[in-house]
Amino acid sequence: MRVLLLGRHPELSAYRIEVLEAAGFEVLAPTARHEAERAVLAGEYDVALLSYSLSNETAQELAELVRQSCPQCGIVAISETGWDDSKIAPDETVVGSEGPQALIAAIRRAASRKIRRIK
């Protein structure tokens, strides 16, 4: 499964990439906004992760771009508090402090939910 990781902190992204790749995911993590937009438009992923390190406005814009360019892709928001922004409306929300297993489970749920809707 291909995961598009969208966030602003390279150290945090590097940790998440390591964890997700160890769990068998293929991870793409653009480092600049224009790279993120290009990756979203390419649609070569199954789930997009939106990190709490993004501004709310950027997260909303990227979520909308994901929905337009890759409607079959799930969206997982990684939150600091568990608060779910209705403007982003992710398929899954996970609190960062819940750890890697919670994130992996959320990615799998979001992907399977989208696959079931398409069939």
LOLUMNU-739471 format. One line per field, with one value per residue (C-alpha): chain; residue in three letters; residue number from 1; z, x, y. Coordinates in Angstrom, 2 decimals. Layout:
! LOLUMNU-739471
ch: c(A,...) $
aa: c(ALA,...) $
i: c(NUM,...) $
pz: c(Z,...) $
px: c(X,...) $
py: c(Y,...) $
//
This chain:
! LOLUMNU-739471
ch: c(A,A,A,A,A,A,A,A,A,A,A,A,A,A,A,A,A,A,A,A,A,A,A,A,A,A,A,A,A,A,A,A,A,A,A,A,A,A,A,A,A,A,A,A,A,A,A,A,A,A,A,A,A,A,A,A,A,A,A,A,A,A,A,A,A,A,A,A,A,A,A,A,A,A,A,A,A,A,A,A,A,A,A,A,A,A,A,A,A,A,A,A,A,A,A,A,A,A,A,A,A,A,A,A,A,A,A,A,A,A,A,A,A,A,A,A,A,A,A) $
aa: c(MET,ARG,VAL,LEU,LEU,LEU,GLY,ARG,HIS,PRO,GLU,LEU,SER,ALA,TYR,ARG,ILE,GLU,VAL,LEU,GLU,ALA,ALA,GLY,PHE,GLU,VAL,LEU,ALA,PRO,THR,ALA,ARG,HIS,GLU,ALA,GLU,ARG,ALA,VAL,LEU,ALA,GLY,GLU,TYR,ASP,VAL,ALA,LEU,LEU,SER,TYR,SER,LEU,SER,ASN,GLU,THR,ALA,GLN,GLU,LEU,ALA,GLU,LEU,VAL,ARG,GLN,SER,CYS,PRO,GLN,CYS,GLY,ILE,VAL,ALA,ILE,SER,GLU,THR,GLY,TRP,ASP,ASP,SER,LYS,ILE,ALA,PRO,ASP,GLU,THR,VAL,VAL,GLY,SER,GLU,GLY,PRO,GLN,ALA,LEU,ILE,ALA,ALA,ILE,ARG,ARG,ALA,ALA,SER,ARG,LYS,ILE,ARG,ARG,ILE,LYS) $
i: c(1,2,3,4,5,6,7,8,9,10,11,12,13,14,15,16,17,18,19,20,21,22,23,24,25,26,27,28,29,30,31,32,33,34,35,36,37,38,39,40,41,42,43,44,45,46,47,48,49,50,51,52,53,54,55,56,57,58,59,60,61,62,63,64,65,66,67,68,69,70,71,72,73,74,75,76,77,78,79,80,81,82,83,84,85,86,87,88,89,90,91,92,93,94,95,96,97,98,99,100,101,102,103,104,105,106,107,108,109,110,111,112,113,114,115,116,117,118,119) $
pz: c(0.00,-0.95,1.62,0.91,4.08,4.22,7.05,7.79,10.20,8.47,11.68,12.47,8.86,8.89,12.00,10.49,7.21,9.10,11.08,8.08,5.81,8.54,8.51,4.77,3.39,0.52,1.68,-0.31,1.81,-0.16,1.65,0.02,-0.68,-4.47,-4.25,-2.07,-4.55,-7.44,-5.53,-4.70,-8.32,-9.48,-7.38,-7.00,-3.42,-1.55,1.60,2.31,5.82,6.94,9.93,12.68,11.75,8.72,9.15,9.21,5.93,4.20,5.52,4.21,0.80,0.48,1.65,-1.01,-3.64,-2.61,-2.92,-6.38,-7.85,-6.12,-4.84,-4.23,-1.76,1.98,4.14,7.66,9.87,12.55,15.35,18.56,20.46,18.61,17.58,14.13,11.82,9.88,6.97,6.50,7.17,7.10,6.79,9.99,12.74,14.99,17.89,17.38,20.98,20.49,18.75,15.56,15.91,16.08,12.96,11.07,12.05,10.94,7.56,7.00,8.02,5.75,2.79,3.24,3.68,0.37,-1.43,-0.18,-1.40,-4.90,-5.43) $
px: c(0.00,1.30,1.12,1.58,2.88,2.21,3.83,6.31,8.82,11.52,12.59,9.04,8.49,11.70,10.50,7.07,8.62,10.80,7.85,5.54,8.12,8.87,5.11,5.25,4.02,5.63,5.94,6.30,7.04,7.46,9.44,8.04,4.51,4.90,6.26,3.29,0.82,2.56,2.49,-1.19,-2.06,-0.10,-2.46,0.04,-0.93,-3.70,-3.83,-2.79,-1.61,-2.09,0.10,-0.81,2.38,0.56,-1.36,-5.12,-5.46,-2.80,-4.32,-7.74,-6.35,-4.40,-7.38,-9.57,-6.90,-6.70,-10.46,-10.46,-7.45,-7.67,-11.22,-10.45,-7.69,-8.30,-7.33,-5.93,-5.41,-2.75,-3.91,-2.31,-5.60,-8.03,-10.09,-11.52,-11.78,-15.02,-13.53,-10.85,-13.28,-10.71,-11.72,-9.77,-8.24,-5.46,-3.80,-0.04,0.67,-1.26,1.82,2.72,0.27,-2.69,-1.44,-0.95,-4.44,-5.98,-4.23,-5.52,-9.08,-9.10,-7.80,-10.25,-13.18,-12.38,-11.94,-15.37,-17.04,-15.60,-16.76) $
py: c(0.00,3.43,6.24,9.95,11.64,15.37,17.30,20.09,18.53,16.46,14.67,13.59,12.56,10.50,8.64,7.99,6.82,4.33,2.98,2.74,1.12,-1.45,-2.23,-2.86,0.46,2.34,5.98,9.17,12.26,15.49,18.19,21.35,22.58,22.49,18.91,17.94,19.38,17.62,14.31,14.73,15.46,12.40,10.26,7.43,6.54,4.76,6.89,10.49,11.36,14.96,15.78,18.22,20.09,21.54,24.76,24.23,26.11,24.01,20.77,21.82,22.72,19.47,17.39,19.00,18.41,14.74,14.37,15.96,14.17,10.80,10.17,6.48,7.43,7.54,10.51,10.12,13.16,12.91,15.18,16.42,16.38,14.14,17.13,16.51,19.52,19.21,21.19,18.53,15.65,12.83,9.19,8.52,10.65,9.40,11.19,11.31,10.30,7.03,5.67,3.85,0.97,3.35,5.14,1.87,0.70,4.03,3.81,0.29,1.25,4.31,2.32,-0.55,1.82,3.51,0.16,-1.01,2.22,1.85,-1.76) $
//
